[in-house]
């Protein structure tokens, strides 16, 4: 293991001699050096006695600084082996950006994206090492790097859906994938079926295309196959956008019998199915095994969309489309009007993360389950009049309110320091006002604080300090 001497640490760290308490300033300085990459992770720090002598402070001061760094997750120690630098678990540390006082200081409950997993750093380092071999070309690959398409195809095959790399198109996130598919396949006036509630940006894309949107209601219990198939038949839907895996925002999971029935109905009504699998890897409890919807497809009408954003990290703007090889090529040609290709380095990072799939799944199960349970217990204690069904996976609760509508509550909550996602964001105009989506993708202590603020907003209205009106930004 690499190590730093006390002299090297003293040379790197910059502390105002008048800073008080000094131990906290020392801990903050070391933390900043770790986060900036000036002190690498897994480097052994100098002994407390040696660092105290070099900095000319008491050993108690250095001991207190090391204790604080351990508490925050930036230092690990073992008896007889010393202390070495680390990065905290991003989903459990109290030292996290969700409660930051930077910017507007709002707790961001409008967004259902988890922090990066612990595997991300190593995957990034390996991807940087991989990058030079791709530097001889121009970096533009409209269909995606072969190494990533191979891993995505292998993952579908492992799930029971035989897939070749040429059936995969890499996109710049799942939202980009939705834009490409609907942009190519949907024209003005075409009926497009969507769930209600559903992912807001899918509605946005359908509207941009001038489509006629056909909503079909679902609940926490999921889909009623006869209503869904009847809507396809009666509307003559050109395309249907569905989220069968821990649906956003309800968290519902579609069983295989319903998947088979929906795909069969789409075949009879000549409807293309766009199946968003963004949350498919995030089962938190034991659930019945389900197959990809495309596993029931016999005539190439199911287009699957995936993303790196929920299992791994939203900052990795990488998604994908699984379809026929011919349609993947058409989509790659069509994307030239939007962008040329997805970032090479981010594709390499995601390819490396596929090698750590099980590790990340386990981490997400642990952290999201703890956050979900904290949110559920907090709601039952502090807002017992609100009702919901606990989902077995995904990242959100779909909560039914018993008082004022979700939109005025969200406006009031801004004044109490929290952003919310009111129900109307997830449906068509004037609907779902009695619902609120609450994500559990943040640490338990953040959710506990947010619930305190939400209850104050419900009970007292907009009595807190004024917040900018643009605080309700739909990052969902």
C-alpha positions as CSV (number, residue, x, y, z in Angstrom):
1,X,0.0,0.0,0.0
2,X,1.3,3.5,-0.8
3,X,1.9,5.9,2.0
4,X,2.4,9.6,2.7
5,X,4.8,11.0,5.1
6,X,3.9,13.6,7.6
7,X,6.1,16.1,5.7
8,X,4.2,15.4,2.5
9,X,0.8,15.9,4.1
10,X,1.9,19.1,5.8
11,X,3.2,20.4,2.4
12,X,-0.1,19.6,0.7
13,X,-2.5,20.9,3.3
14,X,-3.3,24.6,3.6
15,X,-4.8,25.7,6.9
16,X,-5.3,29.2,8.3
17,X,-3.3,29.2,11.5
18,X,-6.2,31.1,13.1
19,X,-8.8,28.5,12.1
20,X,-10.9,27.2,15.0
21,X,-11.5,24.5,15.9
22,X,-8.2,23.5,14.3
23,X,-8.9,19.8,14.3
24,X,-12.0,20.4,12.1
25,X,-10.0,22.6,9.7
26,X,-7.4,19.9,9.5
27,X,-10.0,17.2,8.7
28,X,-11.7,19.5,6.1
29,X,-8.3,20.1,4.5
30,X,-7.6,16.4,4.2
31,X,-11.1,15.7,2.9
32,X,-10.7,18.4,0.3
33,X,-7.4,16.9,-0.9
34,X,-9.0,13.5,-1.2
35,X,-12.0,14.8,-3.1
36,X,-9.6,16.8,-5.4
37,X,-7.5,13.7,-6.1
38,X,-4.4,15.3,-4.7
39,X,-4.3,12.5,-2.0
40,X,-5.4,9.2,-3.7
41,X,-7.7,6.7,-2.1
42,X,-6.1,3.7,-0.4
43,X,-3.0,5.7,0.6
44,X,-1.7,5.2,4.2
45,X,-1.7,8.4,6.2
46,X,1.1,9.2,8.6
47,X,0.9,8.2,12.2
48,X,-1.0,10.7,14.4
49,X,2.2,11.4,16.5
50,X,4.3,12.1,13.4
51,X,1.8,14.4,11.8
52,X,1.3,16.3,15.1
53,X,5.0,16.9,15.4
54,X,5.3,18.1,11.9
55,X,2.3,20.5,12.1
56,X,3.4,21.6,15.6
57,X,0.0,20.8,17.1
58,X,-1.0,18.5,19.9
59,X,-1.5,14.8,19.2
60,X,-5.1,15.2,20.5
61,X,-5.8,17.7,17.7
62,X,-4.6,15.2,15.0
63,X,-6.5,12.3,16.8
64,X,-9.7,14.3,16.7
65,X,-9.2,15.2,13.0
66,X,-8.6,11.5,12.2
67,X,-11.7,10.5,14.2
68,X,-13.8,13.1,12.3
69,X,-12.5,11.8,8.9
70,X,-13.3,8.2,10.0
71,X,-16.8,9.3,11.0
72,X,-17.3,10.9,7.6
73,X,-16.0,7.9,5.8
74,X,-12.8,9.4,4.4
75,X,-10.4,7.4,6.6
76,X,-10.3,3.7,7.6
77,X,-8.2,2.2,10.3
78,X,-7.2,-1.1,11.6
79,X,-5.3,-1.9,14.8
80,X,-1.6,-2.4,14.0
81,X,-2.0,-1.4,10.4
82,X,-2.5,2.3,10.6
83,X,-5.0,4.5,8.8
84,X,-5.6,4.9,5.1
85,X,-7.7,7.2,2.9
86,X,-11.1,6.1,1.6
87,X,-14.3,7.4,0.1
88,X,-17.6,7.3,2.0
89,X,-20.5,5.2,1.0
90,X,-22.4,7.9,-1.0
91,X,-25.8,6.6,0.0
92,X,-25.3,6.6,3.8
93,X,-22.8,9.3,4.7
94,X,-24.1,12.3,6.5
95,X,-21.5,14.4,4.6
96,X,-23.5,14.4,1.4
97,X,-24.5,17.1,-1.2
98,X,-28.2,16.6,-0.7
99,X,-28.2,18.7,2.5
100,X,-25.6,21.1,1.2
101,X,-26.0,24.8,1.9
102,X,-24.6,25.6,-1.5
103,X,-26.8,27.0,-4.2
104,X,-30.4,27.4,-3.1
105,X,-30.1,24.9,-0.2
106,X,-33.2,22.9,-1.2
107,X,-33.5,19.2,-0.5
108,X,-34.0,17.8,-3.9
109,X,-36.9,15.4,-3.8
110,X,-38.1,16.2,-7.3
111,X,-35.3,13.9,-8.7
112,X,-35.2,10.1,-8.3
113,X,-31.6,9.6,-9.1
114,X,-29.2,7.9,-6.6
115,X,-25.6,9.0,-5.9
116,X,-22.8,7.1,-7.6
117,X,-22.0,3.7,-6.3
118,X,-18.6,2.8,-4.8
119,X,-17.6,0.9,-8.0
120,X,-17.6,4.0,-10.1
121,X,-14.2,5.3,-9.2
122,X,-12.3,2.1,-10.2
123,X,-14.3,1.8,-13.4
124,X,-13.4,5.3,-14.3
125,X,-9.7,4.7,-13.7
126,X,-9.8,1.5,-15.8
127,X,-11.7,3.4,-18.6
128,X,-9.0,6.1,-18.7
129,X,-6.4,3.3,-19.1
130,X,-8.6,1.9,-22.0
131,X,-9.0,5.2,-23.7
132,X,-5.7,5.6,-25.6
133,X,-6.4,2.6,-27.8
134,X,-9.5,4.5,-29.1
135,X,-7.6,7.7,-29.7
136,X,-6.4,6.9,-33.2
137,X,-9.8,7.2,-34.7
138,X,-12.1,10.2,-34.8
139,X,-14.2,9.1,-31.7
140,X,-17.5,9.1,-33.6
141,X,-19.4,5.9,-33.5
142,X,-23.1,6.6,-34.1
143,X,-24.1,3.1,-33.1
144,X,-21.8,2.8,-30.1
145,X,-18.5,1.3,-29.1
146,X,-18.4,-2.5,-29.9
147,X,-17.1,-3.3,-26.4
148,X,-20.2,-1.7,-24.8
149,X,-22.7,-3.1,-27.2
150,X,-21.2,-6.6,-26.6
151,X,-21.7,-6.3,-22.9
152,X,-25.2,-5.0,-23.2
153,X,-26.1,-7.8,-25.6
154,X,-24.5,-10.4,-23.3
155,X,-26.6,-9.1,-20.4
156,X,-29.8,-9.4,-22.4
157,X,-28.8,-12.9,-23.4
158,X,-28.1,-13.8,-19.8
159,X,-31.7,-12.7,-18.9
160,X,-33.0,-15.2,-21.4
161,X,-33.3,-12.9,-24.5
162,X,-30.8,-13.9,-27.1
163,X,-29.3,-10.7,-28.5
164,X,-26.4,-9.8,-30.9
165,X,-24.3,-6.6,-30.5
166,X,-25.6,-5.3,-33.8
167,X,-29.1,-5.1,-32.2
168,X,-27.9,-2.5,-29.7
169,X,-27.7,1.2,-30.3
170,X,-25.9,3.2,-27.6
171,X,-27.5,6.6,-26.8
172,X,-26.8,9.6,-24.6
173,X,-29.1,8.5,-21.9
174,X,-32.6,6.9,-21.9
175,X,-34.3,10.2,-22.6
176,X,-32.3,10.5,-25.8
177,X,-33.3,6.9,-26.7
178,X,-37.0,7.8,-26.3
179,X,-36.5,10.9,-28.4
180,X,-34.8,8.9,-31.2
181,X,-37.4,6.1,-31.3
182,X,-40.5,8.4,-31.2
183,X,-38.8,10.8,-33.5
184,X,-38.3,8.1,-36.1
185,X,-41.6,6.2,-35.7
186,X,-44.2,8.8,-34.6
187,X,-45.7,11.5,-36.8
188,X,-48.2,14.3,-36.2
189,X,-51.6,13.0,-35.3
190,X,-50.4,9.4,-34.6
191,X,-52.1,7.9,-31.5
192,X,-49.4,7.1,-28.8
193,X,-50.5,5.1,-25.7
194,X,-48.9,5.9,-22.4
195,X,-49.5,4.8,-18.8
196,X,-51.1,7.3,-16.4
197,X,-49.1,8.1,-14.4
198,X,-45.9,7.9,-16.5
199,X,-42.4,9.3,-17.1
200,X,-43.0,13.0,-17.9
201,X,-40.3,13.3,-20.6
202,X,-42.0,10.6,-22.6
203,X,-45.2,12.8,-22.7
204,X,-43.0,15.8,-23.7
205,X,-41.5,13.9,-26.6
206,X,-44.9,12.7,-27.8
207,X,-46.2,16.2,-27.7
208,X,-43.3,17.5,-29.6
209,X,-44.0,15.0,-32.3
210,X,-47.6,16.2,-32.5
211,X,-48.9,12.8,-31.4
212,X,-52.4,12.2,-30.0
213,X,-51.7,10.9,-26.5
214,X,-53.9,8.1,-25.2
215,X,-53.6,7.5,-21.4
216,X,-54.3,4.2,-19.7
217,X,-54.6,4.3,-15.9
218,X,-52.5,2.0,-13.7
219,X,-52.4,1.7,-9.9
220,X,-49.9,0.5,-7.3
221,X,-51.2,-3.0,-8.1
222,X,-50.2,-2.5,-11.7
223,X,-51.9,-3.0,-15.0
224,X,-55.2,-4.4,-16.0
225,X,-54.4,-6.3,-19.2
226,X,-57.9,-5.9,-20.6
227,X,-57.9,-2.2,-20.2
228,X,-54.4,-1.9,-21.7
229,X,-55.2,-4.1,-24.7
230,X,-58.6,-2.6,-25.2
231,X,-57.1,0.9,-25.4
232,X,-54.6,-0.3,-28.0
233,X,-57.4,-1.7,-30.1
234,X,-59.8,1.1,-29.7
235,X,-57.3,3.9,-30.3
236,X,-55.4,2.2,-33.1
237,X,-52.2,3.2,-31.3
238,X,-49.2,3.5,-33.5
239,X,-46.9,3.1,-30.6
240,X,-47.2,2.4,-26.8
241,X,-44.7,3.5,-24.2
242,X,-44.6,1.2,-21.2
243,X,-42.5,0.7,-18.0
244,X,-43.2,-2.8,-16.8
245,X,-40.2,-3.0,-14.4
246,X,-40.8,-1.0,-11.1
247,X,-42.8,1.6,-13.0
248,X,-41.9,5.3,-12.5
249,X,-43.6,6.6,-10.4
250,X,-45.8,3.8,-9.0
251,X,-43.2,1.1,-8.5
252,X,-45.5,-1.5,-10.0
253,X,-44.0,-4.7,-11.5
254,X,-45.7,-6.4,-14.4
255,X,-45.9,-10.2,-14.3
256,X,-45.0,-12.4,-17.2
257,X,-48.6,-13.3,-18.0
258,X,-49.5,-9.7,-18.4
259,X,-46.3,-9.0,-20.5
260,X,-47.2,-11.9,-22.8
261,X,-50.8,-10.6,-23.1
262,X,-49.8,-7.1,-23.9
263,X,-47.2,-8.2,-26.5
264,X,-49.8,-10.5,-28.1
265,X,-52.4,-7.6,-28.2
266,X,-49.8,-5.3,-29.8
267,X,-49.2,-8.0,-32.5
268,X,-53.0,-8.1,-33.3
269,X,-53.4,-4.3,-33.3
270,X,-50.1,-3.6,-35.2
271,X,-48.8,-1.5,-32.3
272,X,-45.1,-0.9,-31.7
273,X,-44.1,-1.3,-28.0
274,X,-41.4,0.9,-26.5
275,X,-40.5,-0.8,-23.2
276,X,-38.5,1.4,-20.8
277,X,-36.4,-0.9,-18.6
278,X,-34.5,1.9,-16.7
279,X,-35.4,0.5,-13.3
280,X,-35.3,-3.2,-14.1
281,X,-32.1,-4.0,-12.1
282,X,-33.4,-2.5,-8.9
283,X,-35.4,-5.2,-7.1
284,X,-35.1,-4.6,-3.4
285,X,-37.2,-7.5,-2.1
286,X,-37.6,-11.1,-3.3
287,X,-39.9,-10.8,-6.4
288,X,-41.1,-13.3,-9.0
289,X,-38.6,-13.7,-11.8
290,X,-39.8,-11.8,-14.9
291,X,-38.6,-11.9,-18.5
292,X,-37.8,-8.9,-20.7
293,X,-41.0,-8.0,-22.6
294,X,-39.1,-8.6,-25.8
295,X,-38.8,-12.3,-24.8
296,X,-42.5,-12.6,-25.8
297,X,-42.0,-10.9,-29.1
298,X,-42.3,-12.9,-32.3
299,X,-42.4,-10.2,-35.0
300,X,-39.9,-7.6,-33.9
301,X,-42.3,-5.0,-32.5
302,X,-40.8,-4.6,-29.0
303,X,-38.1,-2.0,-28.7
304,X,-36.3,-2.1,-25.3
305,X,-34.7,0.9,-23.7
306,X,-32.1,0.8,-20.9
307,X,-30.0,3.2,-19.0
308,X,-26.9,3.4,-16.8
309,X,-28.5,6.2,-14.7
310,X,-30.4,4.4,-12.0
311,X,-28.2,1.3,-11.3
312,X,-25.0,3.2,-11.7
313,X,-25.1,7.0,-11.9
314,X,-27.1,9.7,-13.6
315,X,-23.9,11.6,-14.5
316,X,-23.1,8.8,-16.9
317,X,-25.2,10.0,-19.8
318,X,-25.3,6.5,-21.4
319,X,-28.4,4.6,-22.5
320,X,-29.3,2.1,-25.1
321,X,-31.9,0.7,-27.5
322,X,-32.3,-3.0,-28.2
323,X,-34.2,-3.7,-31.4
324,X,-33.6,-5.4,-34.7
325,X,-30.2,-4.8,-36.4
326,X,-32.0,-3.0,-39.3
327,X,-33.9,-0.6,-37.0
328,X,-30.7,0.1,-34.9
329,X,-29.0,1.2,-38.1
330,X,-31.9,3.4,-39.1
331,X,-31.9,5.0,-35.6
332,X,-28.1,5.6,-35.9
333,X,-28.6,7.4,-39.2
334,X,-31.6,9.4,-37.7
335,X,-29.6,10.5,-34.7
336,X,-27.2,12.6,-36.9
337,X,-29.8,15.4,-36.7
338,X,-29.5,15.4,-32.9
339,X,-25.9,14.3,-32.2
340,X,-23.1,12.3,-33.8
341,X,-22.3,9.8,-31.1
342,X,-22.2,9.3,-27.4
343,X,-19.0,10.2,-25.4
344,X,-16.3,7.5,-25.7
345,X,-15.0,7.7,-22.2
346,X,-18.4,7.4,-20.6
347,X,-19.1,4.3,-22.8
348,X,-15.9,2.8,-21.6
349,X,-16.8,3.5,-18.0
350,X,-20.2,1.7,-18.4
351,X,-18.6,-1.2,-20.1
352,X,-16.3,-1.6,-17.1
353,X,-19.3,-1.3,-14.7
354,X,-21.0,-4.2,-16.4
355,X,-18.2,-6.3,-15.0
356,X,-19.3,-5.1,-11.5
357,X,-23.1,-5.6,-12.0
358,X,-23.7,-7.9,-9.1
359,X,-21.6,-5.8,-6.8
360,X,-23.6,-2.7,-7.6
361,X,-26.9,-4.5,-7.4
362,X,-26.0,-5.6,-3.9
363,X,-25.0,-2.1,-2.9
364,X,-28.1,-0.6,-4.3
365,X,-30.3,-3.2,-2.6
366,X,-28.7,-2.4,0.8
367,X,-28.8,1.4,0.5
368,X,-32.1,1.9,-1.3
369,X,-33.9,-0.6,1.0
370,X,-32.6,1.3,4.1
371,X,-33.8,4.6,2.5
372,X,-37.2,3.1,1.5
373,X,-37.8,1.8,5.0
374,X,-36.9,5.1,6.6
375,X,-39.2,7.0,4.2
376,X,-42.1,4.5,4.8
377,X,-41.7,4.6,8.6
378,X,-41.4,8.4,8.6
379,X,-44.5,8.9,6.6
380,X,-46.5,6.5,8.8
381,X,-45.3,8.4,11.9
382,X,-45.6,12.0,10.7
383,X,-48.1,11.9,7.9
384,X,-50.3,8.9,8.6
385,X,-53.2,10.3,6.6
386,X,-51.3,9.8,3.4
387,X,-51.6,6.4,1.8
388,X,-49.3,4.4,-0.4
389,X,-48.3,0.9,-1.3
390,X,-44.7,-0.1,-0.5
391,X,-43.0,-1.1,-3.8
392,X,-40.7,-4.1,-4.0
393,X,-38.2,-2.3,-6.1
394,X,-37.4,0.8,-8.0
395,X,-36.8,4.1,-6.3
396,X,-40.1,5.9,-5.6
397,X,-43.3,6.0,-3.5
398,X,-46.5,7.1,-5.2
399,X,-48.3,8.7,-2.3
400,X,-52.0,9.7,-2.2
401,X,-52.7,12.9,-0.2
402,X,-55.7,13.5,1.9
403,X,-55.7,17.3,1.9
404,X,-54.8,20.2,-0.4
405,X,-53.6,19.3,-3.8
406,X,-50.0,18.3,-4.7
407,X,-49.2,21.4,-6.7
408,X,-50.0,23.9,-3.8
409,X,-48.1,21.6,-1.4
410,X,-45.1,21.6,-3.7
411,X,-45.2,25.4,-4.0
412,X,-45.4,25.7,-0.2
413,X,-42.6,23.1,0.3
414,X,-40.2,25.3,-1.7
415,X,-40.5,27.9,1.0
416,X,-39.6,25.3,3.6
417,X,-36.5,24.2,1.7
418,X,-37.6,21.1,-0.3
419,X,-38.4,20.5,-3.9
420,X,-41.2,18.1,-4.6
421,X,-42.6,16.3,-7.7
422,X,-46.4,16.8,-7.7
423,X,-48.6,14.3,-9.4
424,X,-49.6,16.4,-12.4
425,X,-46.1,16.2,-13.6
426,X,-46.7,12.5,-14.4
427,X,-50.0,12.8,-16.2
428,X,-52.0,14.9,-18.6
429,X,-53.3,18.3,-17.7
430,X,-55.6,18.5,-14.7
431,X,-55.1,15.0,-13.5
432,X,-53.2,13.3,-10.6
433,X,-53.5,16.4,-8.4
434,X,-54.0,14.2,-5.3
435,X,-50.7,12.4,-5.7
436,X,-47.1,13.1,-4.9
437,X,-44.0,11.2,-5.9
438,X,-41.5,10.8,-3.1
439,X,-38.2,9.1,-4.1
440,X,-36.1,7.1,-1.7
441,X,-32.8,7.5,-3.6
442,X,-31.2,9.7,-0.9
443,X,-29.8,8.7,2.5
444,X,-32.2,8.1,5.3
445,X,-31.2,11.2,7.3
446,X,-32.0,13.4,4.3
447,X,-35.4,11.8,3.9
448,X,-36.1,12.3,7.6
449,X,-35.2,16.0,7.3
450,X,-37.3,16.4,4.2
451,X,-40.4,14.9,5.8
452,X,-40.1,17.4,8.7
453,X,-40.1,20.2,6.1
454,X,-43.0,18.7,4.1
455,X,-45.1,18.4,7.2
456,X,-44.4,22.0,8.0
457,X,-45.4,23.0,4.5
458,X,-48.6,21.0,4.7
459,X,-49.5,22.4,8.2
460,X,-48.4,26.0,7.8
461,X,-48.3,26.7,4.0
462,X,-45.6,29.0,2.5
463,X,-44.5,30.6,5.7
464,X,-40.8,30.0,5.3
465,X,-38.2,32.2,3.6
466,X,-39.0,33.1,0.0
467,X,-37.5,30.7,-2.6
468,X,-37.1,31.4,-6.4
469,X,-40.2,30.4,-8.4
470,X,-38.1,28.3,-10.8
471,X,-37.2,25.9,-8.0
472,X,-39.7,23.4,-9.3
473,X,-37.6,22.0,-12.0
474,X,-38.6,18.6,-13.4
475,X,-35.5,16.5,-13.1
476,X,-37.3,13.2,-12.7
